Amino acid sequence: MIPLTARQRRAIYRHDPVAFCQKAFKVLNNGAPLTPEWHHEAILSHILQNLPDQTTRLIVNAPPRSAKSLLVSIAFVAYTLARDPSHKFVCASYSGDLARALHADCRRL
């Protein structure tokens, strides 16, 4: 495997949302790796193709512990804001504490 420079890694993260999500998971989970599965790529593909230009609301139904919050509320928001800081997002949850925790994790990225 050829080692990449920090600049090359940043370029990959800017242009590859799956790689960005893998890095985000690693940062937020003390270095634990995320193995991308088909549903991760399907969720990201749908979000990136349809949001925020065409769809204003999205419901993601998936089993617990399938990385929904990481993909939609943390990594996608951070990825989009890094590319275009003019976007605006609202994070709503059943619990204010969860919404604040998701926001804090997004800011860590």
Biopython code that builds the backbone (N, CA, C, O; Angstrom):
import numpy as np
from Bio.PDB.StructureBuilder import StructureBuilder

atoms = [
    (1, "MET", "N", (0.832, -1.171, 0.000)),
    (1, "MET", "CA", (0.000, 0.000, 0.000)),
    (1, "MET", "C", (0.888, 1.249, 0.000)),
    (1, "MET", "O", (1.837, 1.346, 0.777)),
    (2, "ILE", "N", (0.571, 2.185, -0.867)),
    (2, "ILE", "CA", (1.350, 3.409, -0.982)),
    (2, "ILE", "C", (0.859, 4.410, 0.064)),
    (2, "ILE", "O", (-0.333, 4.712, 0.109)),
    (3, "PRO", "N", (1.753, 4.927, 0.900)),
    (3, "PRO", "CA", (1.316, 5.901, 1.906)),
    (3, "PRO", "C", (0.906, 7.210, 1.232)),
    (3, "PRO", "O", (1.543, 7.666, 0.282)),
    (4, "LEU", "N", (-0.165, 7.797, 1.744)),
    (4, "LEU", "CA", (-0.671, 9.064, 1.217)),
    (4, "LEU", "C", (-0.223, 10.213, 2.102)),
    (4, "LEU", "O", (-0.047, 10.051, 3.309)),
    (5, "THR", "N", (-0.044, 11.357, 1.497)),
    (5, "THR", "CA", (0.264, 12.552, 2.277)),
    (5, "THR", "C", (-1.033, 13.069, 2.892)),
    (5, "THR", "O", (-2.126, 12.682, 2.477)),
    (6, "ALA", "N", (-0.904, 13.931, 3.865)),
    (6, "ALA", "CA", (-2.088, 14.523, 4.504)),
    (6, "ALA", "C", (-2.925, 15.291, 3.481)),
    (6, "ALA", "O", (-4.154, 15.271, 3.540)),
    (7, "ARG", "N", (-2.275, 15.946, 2.572)),
    (7, "ARG", "CA", (-2.982, 16.706, 1.536)),
    (7, "ARG", "C", (-3.790, 15.768, 0.632)),
    (7, "ARG", "O", (-4.924, 16.086, 0.276)),
    (8, "GLN", "N", (-3.233, 14.641, 0.266)),
    (8, "GLN", "CA", (-3.935, 13.669, -0.570)),
    (8, "GLN", "C", (-5.135, 13.082, 0.172)),
    (8, "GLN", "O", (-6.205, 12.903, -0.410)),
    (9, "ARG", "N", (-4.951, 12.782, 1.463)),
    (9, "ARG", "CA", (-6.065, 12.253, 2.259)),
    (9, "ARG", "C", (-7.199, 13.270, 2.343)),
    (9, "ARG", "O", (-8.365, 12.908, 2.190)),
    (10, "ARG", "N", (-6.871, 14.538, 2.583)),
    (10, "ARG", "CA", (-7.907, 15.578, 2.651)),
    (10, "ARG", "C", (-8.657, 15.696, 1.330)),
    (10, "ARG", "O", (-9.872, 15.890, 1.325)),
    (11, "ALA", "N", (-7.954, 15.581, 0.223)),
    (11, "ALA", "CA", (-8.597, 15.642, -1.098)),
    (11, "ALA", "C", (-9.568, 14.470, -1.278)),
    (11, "ALA", "O", (-10.659, 14.640, -1.823)),
    (12, "ILE", "N", (-9.169, 13.302, -0.824)),
    (12, "ILE", "CA", (-10.059, 12.138, -0.915)),
    (12, "ILE", "C", (-11.303, 12.365, -0.070)),
    (12, "ILE", "O", (-12.414, 12.111, -0.538)),
    (13, "TYR", "N", (-11.146, 12.837, 1.164)),
    (13, "TYR", "CA", (-12.289, 13.074, 2.047)),
    (13, "TYR", "C", (-13.227, 14.139, 1.483)),
    (13, "TYR", "O", (-14.437, 14.071, 1.699)),
    (14, "ARG", "N", (-12.681, 15.120, 0.763)),
    (14, "ARG", "CA", (-13.509, 16.178, 0.169)),
    (14, "ARG", "C", (-14.370, 15.657, -0.979)),
    (14, "ARG", "O", (-15.445, 16.195, -1.241)),
    (15, "HIS", "N", (-13.908, 14.622, -1.659)),
    (15, "HIS", "CA", (-14.592, 14.164, -2.869)),
    (15, "HIS", "C", (-15.245, 12.794, -2.757)),
    (15, "HIS", "O", (-15.976, 12.392, -3.662)),
    (16, "ASP", "N", (-15.003, 12.078, -1.685)),
    (16, "ASP", "CA", (-15.569, 10.741, -1.519)),
    (16, "ASP", "C", (-16.334, 10.662, -0.198)),
    (16, "ASP", "O", (-15.724, 10.536, 0.864)),
    (17, "PRO", "N", (-17.668, 10.737, -0.258)),
    (17, "PRO", "CA", (-18.446, 10.746, 0.985)),
    (17, "PRO", "C", (-18.318, 9.462, 1.803)),
    (17, "PRO", "O", (-18.411, 9.505, 3.030)),
    (18, "VAL", "N", (-18.109, 8.329, 1.151)),
    (18, "VAL", "CA", (-17.943, 7.073, 1.898)),
    (18, "VAL", "C", (-16.640, 7.112, 2.695)),
    (18, "VAL", "O", (-16.613, 6.721, 3.861)),
    (19, "ALA", "N", (-15.567, 7.581, 2.071)),
    (19, "ALA", "CA", (-14.291, 7.714, 2.782)),
    (19, "ALA", "C", (-14.424, 8.718, 3.922)),
    (19, "ALA", "O", (-13.872, 8.510, 5.003)),
    (20, "PHE", "N", (-15.159, 9.812, 3.683)),
    (20, "PHE", "CA", (-15.373, 10.800, 4.743)),
    (20, "PHE", "C", (-16.113, 10.168, 5.919)),
    (20, "PHE", "O", (-15.758, 10.412, 7.072)),
    (21, "CYS", "N", (-17.140, 9.359, 5.643)),
    (21, "CYS", "CA", (-17.889, 8.705, 6.720)),
    (21, "CYS", "C", (-17.029, 7.710, 7.486)),
    (21, "CYS", "O", (-17.151, 7.590, 8.705)),
    (22, "GLN", "N", (-16.160, 6.996, 6.775)),
    (22, "GLN", "CA", (-15.254, 6.077, 7.460)),
    (22, "GLN", "C", (-14.338, 6.843, 8.411)),
    (22, "GLN", "O", (-14.127, 6.421, 9.548)),
    (23, "LYS", "N", (-13.799, 7.958, 7.950)),
    (23, "LYS", "CA", (-12.925, 8.774, 8.794)),
    (23, "LYS", "C", (-13.705, 9.365, 9.962)),
    (23, "LYS", "O", (-13.208, 9.403, 11.087)),
    (24, "ALA", "N", (-14.930, 9.828, 9.697)),
    (24, "ALA", "CA", (-15.764, 10.396, 10.760)),
    (24, "ALA", "C", (-16.032, 9.356, 11.844)),
    (24, "ALA", "O", (-15.941, 9.661, 13.033)),
    (25, "PHE", "N", (-16.361, 8.133, 11.441)),
    (25, "PHE", "CA", (-16.611, 7.068, 12.408)),
    (25, "PHE", "C", (-15.374, 6.810, 13.250)),
    (25, "PHE", "O", (-15.457, 6.636, 14.466)),
    (26, "LYS", "N", (-14.221, 6.788, 12.581)),
    (26, "LYS", "CA", (-12.962, 6.536, 13.283)),
    (26, "LYS", "C", (-12.667, 7.649, 14.298)),
    (26, "LYS", "O", (-12.235, 7.374, 15.417)),
    (27, "VAL", "N", (-12.902, 8.901, 13.902)),
    (27, "VAL", "CA", (-12.658, 10.033, 14.799)),
    (27, "VAL", "C", (-13.601, 9.989, 16.001)),
    (27, "VAL", "O", (-13.181, 10.241, 17.131)),
    (28, "LEU", "N", (-14.863, 9.673, 15.761)),
    (28, "LEU", "CA", (-15.863, 9.708, 16.824)),
    (28, "LEU", "C", (-15.861, 8.468, 17.713)),
    (28, "LEU", "O", (-16.460, 8.480, 18.789)),
    (29, "ASN", "N", (-15.195, 7.397, 17.277)),
    (29, "ASN", "CA", (-15.208, 6.140, 18.030)),
    (29, "ASN", "C", (-13.819, 5.648, 18.384)),
    (29, "ASN", "O", (-13.544, 4.450, 18.327)),
    (30, "ASN", "N", (-12.953, 6.563, 18.744)),
    (30, "ASN", "CA", (-11.613, 6.240, 19.237)),
    (30, "ASN", "C", (-10.824, 5.304, 18.326)),
    (30, "ASN", "O", (-10.168, 4.375, 18.796)),
    (31, "GLY", "N", (-10.892, 5.554, 17.034)),
    (31, "GLY", "CA", (-10.081, 4.791, 16.095)),
    (31, "GLY", "C", (-10.685, 3.500, 15.602)),
    (31, "GLY", "O", (-10.058, 2.789, 14.818)),
    (32, "ALA", "N", (-11.897, 3.175, 16.044)),
    (32, "ALA", "CA", (-12.539, 1.946, 15.568)),
    (32, "ALA", "C", (-12.910, 2.105, 14.093)),
    (32, "ALA", "O", (-13.452, 3.141, 13.706)),
    (33, "PRO", "N", (-12.629, 1.102, 13.272)),
    (33, "PRO", "CA", (-12.919, 1.232, 11.834)),
    (33, "PRO", "C", (-14.389, 0.977, 11.525)),
    (33, "PRO", "O", (-15.061, 0.220, 12.225)),
    (34, "LEU", "N", (-14.874, 1.611, 10.478)),
    (34, "LEU", "CA", (-16.216, 1.369, 9.957)),
    (34, "LEU", "C", (-16.061, 0.650, 8.624)),
    (34, "LEU", "O", (-15.419, 1.157, 7.705)),
    (35, "THR", "N", (-16.646, -0.514, 8.531)),
    (35, "THR", "CA", (-16.640, -1.237, 7.265)),
    (35, "THR", "C", (-17.898, -0.836, 6.510)),
    (35, "THR", "O", (-19.003, -1.156, 6.946)),
    (36, "PRO", "N", (-17.751, -0.134, 5.372)),
    (36, "PRO", "CA", (-18.954, 0.305, 4.667)),
    (36, "PRO", "C", (-19.739, -0.879, 4.102)),
    (36, "PRO", "O", (-19.177, -1.779, 3.478)),
    (37, "GLU", "N", (-21.022, -0.853, 4.332)),
    (37, "GLU", "CA", (-21.925, -1.885, 3.830)),
    (37, "GLU", "C", (-22.796, -1.284, 2.736)),
    (37, "GLU", "O", (-22.771, -0.074, 2.512)),
    (38, "TRP", "N", (-23.557, -2.120, 2.062)),
    (38, "TRP", "CA", (-24.360, -1.654, 0.936)),
    (38, "TRP", "C", (-25.368, -0.592, 1.364)),
    (38, "TRP", "O", (-25.629, 0.349, 0.615)),
    (39, "HIS", "N", (-25.940, -0.736, 2.571)),
    (39, "HIS", "CA", (-26.953, 0.233, 2.986)),
    (39, "HIS", "C", (-26.333, 1.597, 3.299)),
    (39, "HIS", "O", (-26.998, 2.619, 3.135)),
    (40, "HIS", "N", (-25.086, 1.635, 3.741)),
    (40, "HIS", "CA", (-24.411, 2.914, 3.956)),
    (40, "HIS", "C", (-24.285, 3.653, 2.624)),
    (40, "HIS", "O", (-24.605, 4.838, 2.524)),
    (41, "GLU", "N", (-23.819, 2.940, 1.619)),
    (41, "GLU", "CA", (-23.641, 3.559, 0.307)),
    (41, "GLU", "C", (-24.981, 3.950, -0.303)),
    (41, "GLU", "O", (-25.067, 4.973, -0.982)),
    (42, "ALA", "N", (-26.030, 3.158, -0.078)),
    (42, "ALA", "CA", (-27.353, 3.487, -0.612)),
    (42, "ALA", "C", (-27.906, 4.758, 0.035)),
    (42, "ALA", "O", (-28.448, 5.623, -0.653)),
    (43, "ILE", "N", (-27.770, 4.866, 1.346)),
    (43, "ILE", "CA", (-28.249, 6.062, 2.046)),
    (43, "ILE", "C", (-27.483, 7.285, 1.564)),
    (43, "ILE", "O", (-28.090, 8.301, 1.227)),
    (44, "LEU", "N", (-26.173, 7.202, 1.528)),
    (44, "LEU", "CA", (-25.363, 8.342, 1.075)),
    (44, "LEU", "C", (-25.661, 8.701, -0.372)),
    (44, "LEU", "O", (-25.750, 9.882, -0.708)),
    (45, "SER", "N", (-25.814, 7.720, -1.218)),
    (45, "SER", "CA", (-26.107, 7.977, -2.621)),
    (45, "SER", "C", (-27.424, 8.725, -2.764)),
    (45, "SER", "O", (-27.509, 9.700, -3.510)),
    (46, "HIS", "N", (-28.448, 8.274, -2.055)),
    (46, "HIS", "CA", (-29.745, 8.943, -2.126)),
    (46, "HIS", "C", (-29.668, 10.372, -1.603)),
    (46, "HIS", "O", (-30.194, 11.298, -2.220)),
    (47, "ILE", "N", (-29.021, 10.538, -0.482)),
    (47, "ILE", "CA", (-28.918, 11.877, 0.104)),
    (47, "ILE", "C", (-28.172, 12.822, -0.828)),
    (47, "ILE", "O", (-28.631, 13.938, -1.074)),
    (48, "LEU", "N", (-27.046, 12.397, -1.339)),
    (48, "LEU", "CA", (-26.225, 13.279, -2.168)),
    (48, "LEU", "C", (-26.875, 13.592, -3.509)),
    (48, "LEU", "O", (-26.642, 14.664, -4.068)),
    (49, "GLN", "N", (-27.680, 12.683, -4.030)),
    (49, "GLN", "CA", (-28.342, 12.937, -5.309)),
    (49, "GLN", "C", (-29.575, 13.813, -5.160)),
    (49, "GLN", "O", (-29.910, 14.558, -6.081)),
    (50, "ASN", "N", (-30.260, 13.743, -4.022)),
    (50, "ASN", "CA", (-31.558, 14.412, -3.891)),
    (50, "ASN", "C", (-31.605, 15.572, -2.908)),
    (50, "ASN", "O", (-32.494, 16.419, -3.000)),
    (51, "LEU", "N", (-30.686, 15.627, -1.990)),
    (51, "LEU", "CA", (-30.717, 16.701, -0.994)),
    (51, "LEU", "C", (-29.578, 17.647, -1.248)),
    (51, "LEU", "O", (-28.582, 17.202, -1.819)),
    (52, "PRO", "N", (-29.622, 18.869, -0.892)),
    (52, "PRO", "CA", (-30.776, 19.617, -0.409)),
    (52, "PRO", "C", (-31.562, 20.282, -1.533)),
    (52, "PRO", "O", (-32.530, 20.990, -1.257)),
    (53, "ASP", "N", (-31.180, 20.080, -2.785)),
    (53, "ASP", "CA", (-31.796, 20.804, -3.884)),
    (53, "ASP", "C", (-33.244, 20.413, -4.151)),
    (53, "ASP", "O", (-34.082, 21.285, -4.382)),
    (54, "GLN", "N", (-33.555, 19.113, -4.122)),
    (54, "GLN", "CA", (-34.881, 18.679, -4.532)),
    (54, "GLN", "C", (-35.768, 18.241, -3.378)),
    (54, "GLN", "O", (-36.974, 18.486, -3.406)),
    (55, "THR", "N", (-35.212, 17.612, -2.384)),
    (55, "THR", "CA", (-35.992, 17.063, -1.283)),
    (55, "THR", "C", (-35.713, 17.860, -0.021)),
    (55, "THR", "O", (-34.560, 18.119, 0.323)),
    (56, "THR", "N", (-36.775, 18.243, 0.659)),
    (56, "THR", "CA", (-36.576, 19.000, 1.895)),
    (56, "THR", "C", (-36.763, 18.132, 3.128)),
    (56, "THR", "O", (-36.393, 18.537, 4.230)),
    (57, "ARG", "N", (-37.331, 16.944, 2.958)),
    (57, "ARG", "CA", (-37.528, 16.050, 4.094)),
    (57, "ARG", "C", (-37.161, 14.631, 3.693)),
    (57, "ARG", "O", (-37.371, 14.207, 2.557)),
    (58, "LEU", "N", (-36.613, 13.918, 4.650)),
    (58, "LEU", "CA", (-36.199, 12.541, 4.381)),
    (58, "LEU", "C", (-36.370, 11.714, 5.644)),
    (58, "LEU", "O", (-35.979, 12.137, 6.731)),
    (59, "ILE", "N", (-36.946, 10.553, 5.498)),
    (59, "ILE", "CA", (-37.046, 9.591, 6.599)),
    (59, "ILE", "C", (-36.198, 8.388, 6.221)),
    (59, "ILE", "O", (-36.367, 7.808, 5.149)),
    (60, "VAL", "N", (-35.287, 8.019, 7.108)),
    (60, "VAL", "CA", (-34.433, 6.859, 6.876)),
    (60, "VAL", "C", (-34.855, 5.788, 7.872)),
    (60, "VAL", "O", (-34.683, 5.943, 9.081)),
    (61, "ASN", "N", (-35.406, 4.710, 7.351)),
    (61, "ASN", "CA", (-35.809, 3.581, 8.185)),
    (61, "ASN", "C", (-34.775, 2.474, 8.045)),
    (61, "ASN", "O", (-34.548, 1.962, 6.949)),
    (62, "ALA", "N", (-34.167, 2.118, 9.127)),
    (62, "ALA", "CA", (-33.186, 1.041, 9.150)),
    (62, "ALA", "C", (-33.120, 0.514, 10.583)),
    (62, "ALA", "O", (-33.507, 1.215, 11.518)),
    (63, "PRO", "N", (-32.640, -0.697, 10.759)),
    (63, "PRO", "CA", (-32.564, -1.264, 12.108)),
    (63, "PRO", "C", (-31.655, -0.432, 13.028)),
    (63, "PRO", "O", (-30.805, 0.325, 12.557)),
    (64, "PRO", "N", (-31.847, -0.583, 14.327)),
    (64, "PRO", "CA", (-30.954, 0.100, 15.267)),
    (64, "PRO", "C", (-29.498, -0.294, 15.031)),
    (64, "PRO", "O", (-29.207, -1.405, 14.588)),
    (65, "ARG", "N", (-28.603, 0.620, 15.330)),
    (65, "ARG", "CA", (-27.154, 0.402, 15.214)),
    (65, "ARG", "C", (-26.696, 0.193, 13.773)),
    (65, "ARG", "O", (-25.708, -0.499, 13.529)),
    (66, "SER", "N", (-27.416, 0.795, 12.808)),
    (66, "SER", "CA", (-27.005, 0.659, 11.409)),
    (66, "SER", "C", (-26.365, 1.934, 10.884)),
    (66, "SER", "O", (-26.236, 2.108, 9.672)),
    (67, "ALA", "N", (-25.967, 2.822, 11.774)),
    (67, "ALA", "CA", (-25.226, 4.045, 11.458)),
    (67, "ALA", "C", (-26.077, 5.132, 10.810)),
    (67, "ALA", "O", (-25.550, 5.983, 10.094)),
    (68, "LYS", "N", (-27.390, 5.114, 11.052)),
    (68, "LYS", "CA", (-28.255, 6.157, 10.491)),
    (68, "LYS", "C", (-27.855, 7.541, 10.980)),
    (68, "LYS", "O", (-27.694, 8.459, 10.176)),
    (69, "SER", "N", (-27.696, 7.699, 12.271)),
    (69, "SER", "CA", (-27.366, 9.010, 12.834)),
    (69, "SER", "C", (-26.006, 9.493, 12.350)),
    (69, "SER", "O", (-25.840, 10.667, 12.019)),
    (70, "LEU", "N", (-25.041, 8.592, 12.310)),
    (70, "LEU", "CA", (-23.716, 8.967, 11.823)),
    (70, "LEU", "C", (-23.797, 9.457, 10.385)),
    (70, "LEU", "O", (-23.246, 10.509, 10.059)),
    (71, "LEU", "N", (-24.472, 8.713, 9.527)),
    (71, "LEU", "CA", (-24.516, 9.048, 8.112)),
    (71, "LEU", "C", (-25.311, 10.315, 7.833)),
    (71, "LEU", "O", (-24.850, 11.191, 7.100)),
    (72, "VAL", "N", (-26.503, 10.416, 8.415)),
    (72, "VAL", "CA", (-27.426, 11.489, 8.047)),
    (72, "VAL", "C", (-27.230, 12.748, 8.888)),
    (72, "VAL", "O", (-27.158, 13.849, 8.343)),
    (73, "SER", "N", (-27.146, 12.599, 10.183)),
    (73, "SER", "CA", (-27.135, 13.771, 11.060)),
    (73, "SER", "C", (-25.745, 14.298, 11.383)),
    (73, "SER", "O", (-25.604, 15.444, 11.811)),
    (74, "ILE", "N", (-24.725, 13.487, 11.188)),
    (74, "ILE", "CA", (-23.374, 13.923, 11.533)),
    (74, "ILE", "C", (-22.507, 14.072, 10.286)),
    (74, "ILE", "O", (-22.127, 15.184, 9.920)),
    (75, "ALA", "N", (-22.194, 12.955, 9.636)),
    (75, "ALA", "CA", (-21.233, 12.983, 8.525)),
    (75, "ALA", "C", (-21.748, 13.748, 7.310)),
    (75, "ALA", "O", (-21.009, 14.541, 6.725)),
    (76, "PHE", "N", (-23.011, 13.522, 6.918)),
    (76, "PHE", "CA", (-23.541, 14.243, 5.752)),
    (76, "PHE", "C", (-23.541, 15.743, 5.986)),
    (76, "PHE", "O", (-23.177, 16.513, 5.097)),
    (77, "VAL", "N", (-23.943, 16.157, 7.165)),
    (77, "VAL", "CA", (-23.975, 17.589, 7.482)),
    (77, "VAL", "C", (-22.555, 18.166, 7.456)),
    (77, "VAL", "O", (-22.325, 19.215, 6.855)),
    (78, "ALA", "N", (-21.616, 17.492, 8.098)),
    (78, "ALA", "CA", (-20.227, 17.976, 8.112)),
    (78, "ALA", "C", (-19.635, 17.992, 6.709)),
    (78, "ALA", "O", (-18.954, 18.946, 6.332)),
    (79, "TYR", "N", (-19.891, 16.939, 5.933)),
    (79, "TYR", "CA", (-19.392, 16.840, 4.555)),
    (79, "TYR", "C", (-19.936, 17.986, 3.702)),
    (79, "TYR", "O", (-19.192, 18.620, 2.953)),
    (80, "THR", "N", (-21.236, 18.245, 3.822)),
    (80, "THR", "CA", (-21.870, 19.301, 3.028)),
    (80, "THR", "C", (-21.383, 20.680, 3.451)),
    (80, "THR", "O", (-21.085, 21.519, 2.601)),
    (81, "LEU", "N", (-21.300, 20.921, 4.750)),
    (81, "LEU", "CA", (-20.845, 22.236, 5.226)),
    (81, "LEU", "C", (-19.377, 22.483, 4.896)),
    (81, "LEU", "O", (-18.979, 23.626, 4.671)),
    (82, "ALA", "N", (-18.575, 21.435, 4.864)),
    (82, "ALA", "CA", (-17.165, 21.606, 4.500)),
    (82, "ALA", "C", (-17.037, 22.016, 3.036)),
    (82, "ALA", "O", (-16.133, 22.767, 2.670)),
    (83, "ARG", "N", (-17.943, 21.520, 2.207)),
    (83, "ARG", "CA", (-17.911, 21.850, 0.785)),
    (83, "ARG", "C", (-18.607, 23.176, 0.481)),
    (83, "ARG", "O", (-18.188, 23.901, -0.422)),
    (84, "ASP", "N", (-19.674, 23.501, 1.232)),
    (84, "ASP", "CA", (-20.426, 24.742, 1.011)),
    (84, "ASP", "C", (-21.004, 25.228, 2.338)),
    (84, "ASP", "O", (-22.078, 24.782, 2.742)),
    (85, "PRO", "N", (-20.311, 26.134, 3.017)),
    (85, "PRO", "CA", (-20.752, 26.588, 4.340)),
    (85, "PRO", "C", (-22.058, 27.379, 4.345)),
    (85, "PRO", "O", (-22.567, 27.693, 5.421)),
    (86, "SER", "N", (-22.618, 27.713, 3.181)),
    (86, "SER", "CA", (-23.854, 28.487, 3.148)),
    (86, "SER", "C", (-25.099, 27.629, 3.395)),
    (86, "SER", "O", (-26.185, 28.171, 3.606)),
    (87, "HIS", "N", (-24.956, 26.300, 3.372)),
    (87, "HIS", "CA", (-26.110, 25.432, 3.630)),
    (87, "HIS", "C", (-26.557, 25.562, 5.071)),
    (87, "HIS", "O", (-25.766, 25.877, 5.960)),
    (88, "LYS", "N", (-27.846, 25.314, 5.285)),
    (88, "LYS", "CA", (-28.409, 25.355, 6.634)),
    (88, "LYS", "C", (-29.104, 24.029, 6.914)),
    (88, "LYS", "O", (-29.746, 23.456, 6.034)),
    (89, "PHE", "N", (-28.971, 23.546, 8.144)),
    (89, "PHE", "CA", (-29.558, 22.278, 8.548)),
    (89, "PHE", "C", (-30.289, 22.461, 9.870)),
    (89, "PHE", "O", (-29.913, 23.292, 10.697)),
    (90, "VAL", "N", (-31.335, 21.673, 10.052)),
    (90, "VAL", "CA", (-32.054, 21.612, 11.323)),
    (90, "VAL", "C", (-31.973, 20.170, 11.796)),
    (90, "VAL", "O", (-32.311, 19.245, 11.057)),
    (91, "CYS", "N", (-31.531, 19.988, 13.010)),
    (91, "CYS", "CA", (-31.471, 18.649, 13.599)),
    (91, "CYS", "C", (-32.554, 18.561, 14.663)),
    (91, "CYS", "O", (-32.494, 19.240, 15.689)),
    (92, "ALA", "N", (-33.538, 17.721, 14.405)),
    (92, "ALA", "CA", (-34.626, 17.532, 15.359)),
    (92, "ALA", "C", (-34.606, 16.096, 15.846)),
    (92, "ALA", "O", (-34.237, 15.182, 15.108)),
    (93, "SER", "N", (-35.002, 15.907, 17.084)),
    (93, "SER", "CA", (-34.985, 14.571, 17.660)),
    (93, "SER", "C", (-36.069, 14.481, 18.720)),
    (93, "SER", "O", (-36.645, 15.493, 19.121)),
    (94, "TYR", "N", (-36.342, 13.275, 19.166)),
    (94, "TYR", "CA", (-37.278, 13.063, 20.256)),
    (94, "TYR", "C", (-36.733, 13.669, 21.550)),
    (94, "TYR", "O", (-37.478, 13.907, 22.500)),
    (95, "SER", "N", (-35.433, 13.912, 21.569)),
    (95, "SER", "CA", (-34.785, 14.390, 22.780)),
    (95, "SER", "C", (-33.834, 15.538, 22.437)),
    (95, "SER", "O", (-33.037, 15.445, 21.503)),
    (96, "GLY", "N", (-33.930, 16.604, 23.198)),
    (96, "GLY", "CA", (-33.006, 17.715, 23.012)),
    (96, "GLY", "C", (-31.567, 17.300, 23.278)),
    (96, "GLY", "O", (-30.643, 17.799, 22.636)),
    (97, "ASP", "N", (-31.380, 16.393, 24.219)),
    (97, "ASP", "CA", (-30.032, 15.925, 24.530)),
    (97, "ASP", "C", (-29.405, 15.198, 23.335)),
    (97, "ASP", "O", (-28.222, 15.376, 23.046)),
    (98, "LEU", "N", (-30.204, 14.379, 22.644)),
    (98, "LEU", "CA", (-29.679, 13.670, 21.476)),
    (98, "LEU", "C", (-29.340, 14.655, 20.357)),
    (98, "LEU", "O", (-28.298, 14.525, 19.716)),
    (99, "ALA", "N", (-30.206, 15.631, 20.120)),
    (99, "ALA", "CA", (-29.939, 16.636, 19.087)),
    (99, "ALA", "C", (-28.648, 17.398, 19.407)),
    (99, "ALA", "O", (-27.848, 17.667, 18.512)),
    (100, "ARG", "N", (-28.448, 17.744, 20.679)),
    (100, "ARG", "CA", (-27.210, 18.441, 21.069)),
    (100, "ARG", "C", (-25.989, 17.539, 20.896)),
    (100, "ARG", "O", (-24.930, 18.008, 20.479)),
    (101, "ALA", "N", (-26.124, 16.256, 21.212)),
    (101, "ALA", "CA", (-25.008, 15.324, 21.057)),
    (101, "ALA", "C", (-24.645, 15.148, 19.581)),
    (101, "ALA", "O", (-23.463, 15.107, 19.238)),
    (102, "LEU", "N", (-25.641, 15.044, 18.711)),
    (102, "LEU", "CA", (-25.376, 14.931, 17.280)),
    (102, "LEU", "C", (-24.692, 16.193, 16.765)),
    (102, "LEU", "O", (-23.763, 16.119, 15.960)),
    (103, "HIS", "N", (-25.151, 17.339, 17.229)),
    (103, "HIS", "CA", (-24.549, 18.612, 16.835)),
    (103, "HIS", "C", (-23.087, 18.675, 17.302)),
    (103, "HIS", "O", (-22.210, 19.096, 16.549)),
    (104, "ALA", "N", (-22.837, 18.263, 18.523)),
    (104, "ALA", "CA", (-21.469, 18.293, 19.062)),
    (104, "ALA", "C", (-20.556, 17.369, 18.251)),
    (104, "ALA", "O", (-19.420, 17.726, 17.939)),
    (105, "ASP", "N", (-21.065, 16.173, 17.912)),
    (105, "ASP", "CA", (-20.248, 15.248, 17.108)),
    (105, "ASP", "C", (-19.966, 15.821, 15.727)),
    (105, "ASP", "O", (-18.862, 15.671, 15.204)),
    (106, "CYS", "N", (-20.954, 16.472, 15.140)),
    (106, "CYS", "CA", (-20.753, 17.096, 13.819)),
    (106, "CYS", "C", (-19.674, 18.172, 13.895)),
    (106, "CYS", "O", (-18.838, 18.280, 12.997)),
    (107, "ARG", "N", (-19.690, 18.957, 14.950)),
    (107, "ARG", "CA", (-18.679, 20.017, 15.102)),
    (107, "ARG", "C", (-17.284, 19.450, 15.336)),
    (107, "ARG", "O", (-16.292, 20.095, 14.994)),
    (108, "ARG", "N", (-17.192, 18.246, 15.915)),
    (108, "ARG", "CA", (-15.877, 17.621, 16.140)),
    (108, "ARG", "C", (-15.181, 17.263, 14.830)),
    (108, "ARG", "O", (-13.955, 17.173, 14.766)),
    (109, "LEU", "N", (-15.988, 17.059, 13.787)),
    (109, "LEU", "CA", (-15.410, 16.676, 12.500)),
    (109, "LEU", "C", (-14.898, 17.907, 11.818)),
    (109, "LEU", "O", (-14.366, 17.824, 10.711)),
]
sb = StructureBuilder()
sb.init_structure("model")
sb.init_model(0)
sb.init_chain("A")
sb.init_seg("    ")
for serial, (resi, resn, name, xyz) in enumerate(atoms, 1):
    if name == "N":
        sb.init_residue(resn, " ", resi, " ")
    sb.init_atom(name, np.array(xyz, "f"), 0.0, 1.0, " ", f" {name:<3s}", serial, name[0])
structure = sb.get_structure()
